[in-house]
Amino acid sequence: MKIIPQDLLVSILSRLPAKSIGRCRCVSKPWRCLLSEVHFIKAHLDRTKEFMDNGLLMLISNESNTLYNANITHNSLSEITALATELGFVVSSKLWSEGIPSCNGLILIEDDTYKRLLVNPTTKEIRELPVSPYALPRARFTMYGLGYDHVSDDYKIVTISYYNNNNVHEPYCTEMFVNVYSVRSGTWKQGESSPYDHVIGYAGAGVFFGGRIHWLARRTSDYSSVIVGFDLTEEKFHEVPAPSSLDGRKFAYNHRLVVLGGCLSINPIGESKTDFWMLKEYGVKQSWTEFSITDDESDFMPLVFIAGQREVVVVKDERTFDEKLVMYNLDSATFKDITMHTVDVSYVLGYFTETLVSPYHNHEAQRE
């Protein structure tokens, strides 16, 4: 029997979908060891990133707060379907407004018992996060972000918390407190407070892109709207130039950030004419590219940009309780319905890619 060199075997197997790797691990003990090694997981992740359009939607059903994922497929030229699979989590209703932070196939959720869990929905690995010793005991609100620091090879969770201004203990405190959790070490630390005001209309989950977790915020000097990114290596905030056509006084209140087609993007909330922008070259203001989706009777939330086909998966009526997935073609300005099987969609939380990344990421603690 001819023995396949290990490097060649890794190259071949890294092309398989993450779910198929699970079946391959059952072939033999040597295969299980090989496919569980850190270098293979990284090789598979790098390969997966080349095909970021092949991901899954994260959904909540309208019958409960049960979490689902869904894969979109083109069955024919005229039919597009999405098969939803239950993940086995009943999540907090807070996620309806906050969204779910995600990075490299990991998601951060709050379950119905208010525990924060770092989860890989593909491998079913779950890690419960400890409460930060620096957490505000009477915080009005805490927003979360999840990202990867390539310098330290560490996944980090960042929280921004603030007091209620009417709090009797801290009546004049407007400070934005920042905590950082290292997935590798399993510890929290207190960071420098944010110099920006994060108390805005849509204070959702941070969006990870380019080594930074991004939020919309306001400058404290003149209350103008800004896009800010928390650099996971420096652990400091930096401003990202916004599109010139946006109203610099207001856009933080009526827009949201997403990642579309491998670009940081910004789109409005609850408008029938949706102009969304994609930052083609990160940090370069002139590289913002504008796209439009128009329909007189619906609101939209872009989710996935399929560059080769110039199509966008969007949610129609996203501010109502009757959401509908559709595919919009930017060239023909036409819609195609996406038929959802096995579940009625109540809310679409976002989009993630299937990977083998562990929520422990080399942490030495015993995995349960």
KELUMMAR-918066 format. One line per field, with one value per residue (C-alpha): residue in three letters; chain; x, y, z. Coordinates in pm, whole numbers. Each point is the difference from the previous one (the first is absolute). Layout:
rest = (ala, ...)
kette = (A, ...)
u = (X, ...)
v = (Y, ...)
w = (Z, ...)
% end
This chain:
rest = (met, lys, ile, ile, pro, gln, asp, leu, leu, val, ser, ile, leu, ser, arg, leu, pro, ala, lys, ser, ile, gly, arg, cys, arg, cys, val, ser, lys, pro, trp, arg, cys, leu, leu, ser, glu, val, his, phe, ile, lys, ala, his, leu, asp, arg, thr, lys, glu, phe, met, asp, asn, gly, leu, leu, met, leu, ile, ser, asn, glu, ser, asn, thr, leu, tyr, asn, ala, asn, ile, thr, his, asn, ser, leu, ser, glu, ile, thr, ala, leu, ala, thr, glu, leu, gly, phe, val, val, ser, ser, lys, leu, trp, ser, glu, gly, ile, pro, ser, cys, asn, gly, leu, ile, leu, ile, glu, asp, asp, thr, tyr, lys, arg, leu, leu, val, asn, pro, thr, thr, lys, glu, ile, arg, glu, leu, pro, val, ser, pro, tyr, ala, leu, pro, arg, ala, arg, phe, thr, met, tyr, gly, leu, gly, tyr, asp, his, val, ser, asp, asp, tyr, lys, ile, val, thr, ile, ser, tyr, tyr, asn, asn, asn, asn, val, his, glu, pro, tyr, cys, thr, glu, met, phe, val, asn, val, tyr, ser, val, arg, ser, gly, thr, trp, lys, gln, gly, glu, ser, ser, pro, tyr, asp, his, val, ile, gly, tyr, ala, gly, ala, gly, val, phe, phe, gly, gly, arg, ile, his, trp, leu, ala, arg, arg, thr, ser, asp, tyr, ser, ser, val, ile, val, gly, phe, asp, leu, thr, glu, glu, lys, phe, his, glu, val, pro, ala, pro, ser, ser, leu, asp, gly, arg, lys, phe, ala, tyr, asn, his, arg, leu, val, val, leu, gly, gly, cys, leu, ser, ile, asn, pro, ile, gly, glu, ser, lys, thr, asp, phe, trp, met, leu, lys, glu, tyr, gly, val, lys, gln, ser, trp, thr, glu, phe, ser, ile, thr, asp, asp, glu, ser, asp, phe, met, pro, leu, val, phe, ile, ala, gly, gln, arg, glu, val, val, val, val, lys, asp, glu, arg, thr, phe, asp, glu, lys, leu, val, met, tyr, asn, leu, asp, ser, ala, thr, phe, lys, asp, ile, thr, met, his, thr, val, asp, val, ser, tyr, val, leu, gly, tyr, phe, thr, glu, thr, leu, val, ser, pro, tyr, his, asn, his, glu, ala, gln, arg, glu)
kette = (A, A, A, A, A, A, A, A, A, A, A, A, A, A, A, A, A, A, A, A, A, A, A, A, A, A, A, A, A, A, A, A, A, A, A, A, A, A, A, A, A, A, A, A, A, A, A, A, A, A, A, A, A, A, A, A, A, A, A, A, A, A, A, A, A, A, A, A, A, A, A, A, A, A, A, A, A, A, A, A, A, A, A, A, A, A, A, A, A, A, A, A, A, A, A, A, A, A, A, A, A, A, A, A, A, A, A, A, A, A, A, A, A, A, A, A, A, A, A, A, A, A, A, A, A, A, A, A, A, A, A, A, A, A, A, A, A, A, A, A, A, A, A, A, A, A, A, A, A, A, A, A, A, A, A, A, A, A, A, A, A, A, A, A, A, A, A, A, A, A, A, A, A, A, A, A, A, A, A, A, A, A, A, A, A, A, A, A, A, A, A, A, A, A, A, A, A, A, A, A, A, A, A, A, A, A, A, A, A, A, A, A, A, A, A, A, A, A, A, A, A, A, A, A, A, A, A, A, A, A, A, A, A, A, A, A, A, A, A, A, A, A, A, A, A, A, A, A, A, A, A, A, A, A, A, A, A, A, A, A, A, A, A, A, A, A, A, A, A, A, A, A, A, A, A, A, A, A, A, A, A, A, A, A, A, A, A, A, A, A, A, A, A, A, A, A, A, A, A, A, A, A, A, A, A, A, A, A, A, A, A, A, A, A, A, A, A, A, A, A, A, A, A, A, A, A, A, A, A, A, A, A, A, A, A, A, A, A, A, A, A, A, A, A, A, A, A, A, A, A, A, A, A, A, A, A, A, A, A, A, A, A, A, A, A, A, A, A)
u = (0, 137, 33, -110, 249, -145, 41, -195, -267, -40, -26, -272, -204, 17, -220, -288, -289, 36, -286, 171, 318, -198, -79, 362, 115, -181, 210, 286, 184, 289, -251, -180, 327, 105, -335, -12, 346, 31, 191, -272, -279, 189, 57, -371, -94, 230, -153, -353, 66, 56, -369, -169, -326, -53, -126, -312, -266, -76, -374, -250, -332, -329, -133, 268, 341, 161, 314, 32, 247, -95, 186, -112, 11, -96, -207, -70, 7, -335, 2, 215, -47, 136, 0, -2, 153, -74, 314, -148, 30, -280, 150, -75, -247, 272, 165, -290, 126, 370, 82, 264, 375, 183, 354, 150, -294, -34, -306, -65, -352, -198, -228, -338, 172, 210, 326, 243, 121, 272, -119, 111, -338, 171, 202, -252, 277, -125, 193, -169, 169, 73, -145, 258, 126, 1, -361, -216, -242, -272, 75, -279, 120, 292, 87, 223, 246, 202, 316, 340, 337, 243, 306, -68, -193, -288, -373, -121, -340, -44, -278, -100, -218, -147, -209, -353, 35, -277, 183, 1, 350, 163, -238, 249, 203, 6, 318, 3, 172, 190, 83, 197, -16, 280, -131, 350, 70, -361, 36, -159, 183, -113, 93, 13, -347, -133, 41, -325, -367, -160, -349, -169, -315, 135, 261, 44, 270, 343, 98, 342, 207, 369, 119, -246, -348, -216, -289, -188, 43, 19, 290, -36, 125, -269, -229, 73, -45, 303, 101, 251, 208, 152, 342, 42, 381, 36, -328, -81, -271, 61, -238, -87, -101, -371, -159, -12, -367, -112, -131, 288, -236, -247, 121, 99, -368, -159, 267, 171, 331, 39, 261, -104, 210, 314, -45, -106, -340, -262, -372, -308, -264, -367, -1, -174, 284, 311, 329, 278, 373, 293, 353, 205, 336, -7, 69, -13, -295, -9, -44, -354, -223, -375, -273, -379, -299, -341, -351, -285, -158, 288, 296, 326, 301, 284, 163, 218, 159, 76, 260, 24, -376, -52, -277, -83, -190, -222, -274, -320, -214, 273, -165, -320, -82, -46, 351, 68, 325, 49, 281, 49, 185, 184, 19, -363, -147, -219, -89, -23, -168, 201, -219, 77, -51, -61, -49, -184, 248, -67, 333, 326, 299, 288, 233, 293, 234, 39, 346, 177, 121, -38, -155, 286, 273, 287, -122, 126, -323, -190, -255, -338)
v = (0, 338, 241, 357, 260, 191, 341, -120, -155, 328, 190, -234, -21, 375, 49, -191, 177, 16, -246, -257, 26, -130, -320, -34, 10, -332, -178, -82, 125, 149, 190, 123, 130, 161, 171, 134, 158, 378, 25, -194, 213, 313, -145, -83, 351, 164, -212, 79, 375, -24, -93, 231, 0, -364, 79, -32, 236, 17, 10, 8, -178, 180, -278, 43, 150, -314, 53, -141, 19, -15, -80, 177, -201, 67, -301, 145, 329, 92, -162, 85, -191, 10, -304, 94, -225, 37, 57, -92, 340, 210, 347, 318, 242, 267, -145, 121, 355, -64, -259, -272, 74, -248, -69, -289, -230, 83, 181, 166, -43, 53, -292, 13, -27, 311, -191, 121, -288, -17, -260, -168, -99, -237, -211, 56, 105, 233, 207, 192, 334, 114, 331, 277, 108, 353, -9, 295, -119, 239, 42, 145, -192, -214, -59, -284, -67, -306, -4, -152, 155, -141, 132, -193, -277, 54, 48, 290, 112, 372, 159, 366, 86, 318, 110, 126, 379, 0, -250, 127, -136, 152, 280, 184, -291, -14, -209, -287, -289, -258, -358, -252, -380, -220, -332, -148, 85, -8, 333, 344, 331, 360, 212, 372, 157, 88, 369, -21, 12, -336, 92, 11, -134, -336, -117, -352, -262, 105, -93, -160, 88, 54, -68, 246, -20, 283, 198, 315, 276, 377, 230, 153, 340, 82, -312, -71, -360, -221, -357, -119, -317, -154, -134, -339, 18, 357, -20, 357, 168, 149, 186, -139, 266, -18, 53, 370, -20, -98, 263, 35, 112, -287, -317, -177, 3, -151, -226, -327, -162, -339, -184, -52, -163, 18, 373, 207, 139, 236, 5, 186, -145, 3, 188, -112, 140, -168, 159, -211, 55, -241, 110, -156, 104, 10, 345, 181, 238, 25, -378, -4, -139, 65, -247, 46, -229, 158, -120, 228, -247, -158, 66, -187, -134, -124, -319, -161, 143, -256, 187, -230, 12, 362, -117, 87, -215, 239, -9, 177, 171, -50, 239, -204, -347, -138, -20, -148, -98, 107, 17, 337, 32, 332, 2, -81, 158, -307, -217, -378, -156, -237, -288, -92, -364, -155, 327, 331, 285, 264, 178, -33, 66, -15, -213, -227, -251, -362, -73, -233, 278, -96, 236, -105, 87, -186, 91, -259, -25, -327, 0, -128)
w = (0, -100, 292, -70, 131, 295, -166, -303, 221, 190, -329, -127, 320, 69, -309, 155, 180, 377, 55, -223, 207, 298, -190, -114, 362, 50, -265, 236, 307, -206, -214, 310, 142, -329, -60, 355, -7, 9, -327, -186, 148, -113, -348, -28, 120, -257, -273, 116, -8, -376, -37, 250, -199, 101, 347, 210, 124, 372, 73, 286, -54, 48, 224, 268, 51, -139, -206, -354, -284, -364, -322, -320, -324, -363, -104, -344, -184, 151, 345, 302, 323, 355, 227, 369, 267, 370, 209, 337, 169, 144, 6, 189, -159, 32, -310, -211, 38, 66, -266, 31, -14, -222, -120, -197, 67, 371, 135, 335, 135, 317, 85, 175, 340, -82, -29, -264, -217, -263, -251, -319, -151, -245, 245, 286, 239, 274, 250, 279, 69, 355, 111, -18, 346, -144, -121, 108, 271, -115, -370, -209, -304, -113, -365, -116, -279, -101, -214, -70, 89, -256, 185, 322, -181, 240, -24, 212, 126, 60, 205, 21, 302, 139, 296, -10, 30, 260, 219, 357, 59, -309, -108, -222, -133, -381, -26, -250, 180, -208, 105, -208, 33, -132, -128, 8, 367, 122, 184, -2, 27, 18, -300, -56, -7, -342, -91, -201, 92, -79, 123, -340, -164, -116, 251, -126, -18, -120, -356, -44, -305, -68, 353, 156, 153, -133, 143, -92, 257, 53, 73, 345, -122, -257, 3, -366, -117, -53, -80, 259, 4, 312, -100, 167, 3, 128, 195, -99, -207, -345, -230, -343, -258, -87, -345, -92, -99, 352, 240, 246, 277, -15, -173, 324, 104, -311, -153, 84, -87, -169, -208, -363, -268, 212, 64, 299, -94, 138, -77, 128, 231, -93, -331, -319, -214, 130, -101, 145, -28, -18, 97, -280, 150, 378, 144, -336, -5, -380, -34, 142, -277, 10, -100, 2, 61, -60, 74, 109, 241, 191, 223, -55, 186, -227, 132, -265, -315, -274, -201, -302, -58, 107, 234, 359, 249, 192, 263, -97, 265, 258, 246, 11, 130, -351, -140, -340, -166, -362, -254, -171, -331, -19, -381, -82, 320, 48, 300, 37, 300, 218, 121, 361, 97, 346, 195, -14, 27, 261, 3, -192, 223, -245, -204, 86, -162, 105, 144, 242, 232, 365, 256, 228, -255, 170, 348, 246, 200, -17, -280, 99)
% end
